Amino acid sequence: MLQTKTELTLEEFLALGEGEGDITYELIDEQAVPKISPKKFHSRLTRSLIKLLEQWGEERGEIGVEWAVRLTRLGRDWVPVPDLLYVSYQRLSPDWNQDEACPVVPELVIEIISPEQTFGQLAAKARDYLDAQVLRVWIVDSKARSITVFYPDAAPQTYMGDTLLRDPLFEGLEFTATQLFQMAKIP
C-alpha cells in the first residue's frame, strides 16, 4: 500500500507515484485514500455510459474515465477520482494537453455505486461535488437500476424504467435507465 505522511498538500499528493497494482487514490482531508476497485457490473455501466456520452458529446468536450479532478471541499484541496466526468471545451480548451488532474470544475460527474458503497455515501459525495461548483452529479445504482441526478438548486431526481433522462444543460443527450441497463447487460 502507498506509504504517505499523515497530511499531504495538493502538490505533494499530485507528485506521488503510482500505488501498488491497480489502486487509485483520492485526496480527501489531506489524506491519500484508496478508491474502491470496480467490479463487473460497474465496468459494464462505465463502458455503456462512455458510449452514450461519446455519441453525444465527443465534439463538445472532454469525457474522462477515472480522471482525477482538482476541487475544494470544506475549504481544503480535494482530488476525487469520479468514475466518469464531462467538461465542456468552454471550460477546458480542446488545446489543453497535459497529463495531469483536470484543472477545472467539470459540468458533470458520474459515480457508479460499488457493492462496498451505499447510496447515502455517494449522495454525501454528490453534495460535496455540487458545493465545489460541479453542475450535475449522477449516481448510478445497478441494484435499483436507477440514475439519480443531483442539482445545485433543486432536489435530486431519480430516473428508473422508461422515464427519459434529459437536461437542458446537456442538450440532445437523452436516454432511459432501461436503455442504459440493457446496453450494459445488467440483469
FENWONOR-V572600 format. One record per residue. SS is DSSP state (H for helix, E for strand, C for the rest). D_FIRST is the distance of its C-alpha to the first C-alpha in whole Angstrom. Layout:
ss:d_first
SS:D_FIRST
SS:D_FIRST
//
This chain:
ss:d_first
C:0
C:4
C:6
C:9
C:13
C:14
C:16
C:16
C:19
H:20
H:20
H:17
H:15
H:17
H:16
C:13
C:12
C:10
C:7
C:6
C:9
C:11
C:8
C:11
E:11
E:14
E:15
E:17
C:19
C:17
E:13
E:11
E:11
E:9
C:12
C:14
C:14
C:18
C:20
H:23
H:26
H:23
H:23
H:27
H:28
H:26
H:28
H:31
H:30
H:30
H:33
H:35
H:34
H:34
H:38
H:39
H:37
C:36
C:39
C:38
E:35
E:31
E:29
E:25
E:23
C:19
C:21
E:19
E:22
E:23
E:25
E:26
E:25
C:27
C:28
E:24
E:22
E:21
E:19
E:18
E:18
C:21
C:21
E:25
E:27
E:30
E:31
E:35
C:36
C:38
C:35
C:33
C:36
C:36
C:36
C:32
C:30
C:27
C:23
C:22
C:21
E:25
C:27
C:29
C:29
C:30
C:33
E:31
E:27
E:26
E:24
E:24
C:23
C:21
C:22
C:19
C:21
C:24
H:27
H:27
H:24
H:24
H:28
H:26
H:24
H:27
H:29
H:27
H:27
H:31
H:31
C:29
C:32
C:31
C:34
E:33
E:30
E:30
E:28
E:29
E:29
C:29
C:30
C:33
C:34
E:34
E:33
E:33
E:34
E:33
E:36
C:36
C:40
C:40
C:39
C:36
E:38
E:37
E:38
E:39
C:41
C:43
C:43
E:43
E:40
E:41
C:41
H:43
H:40
H:39
C:43
C:43
C:40
E:41
E:40
E:40
H:37
H:39
H:39
H:35
H:34
H:37
H:35
C:32
C:34
C:32
C:35
//
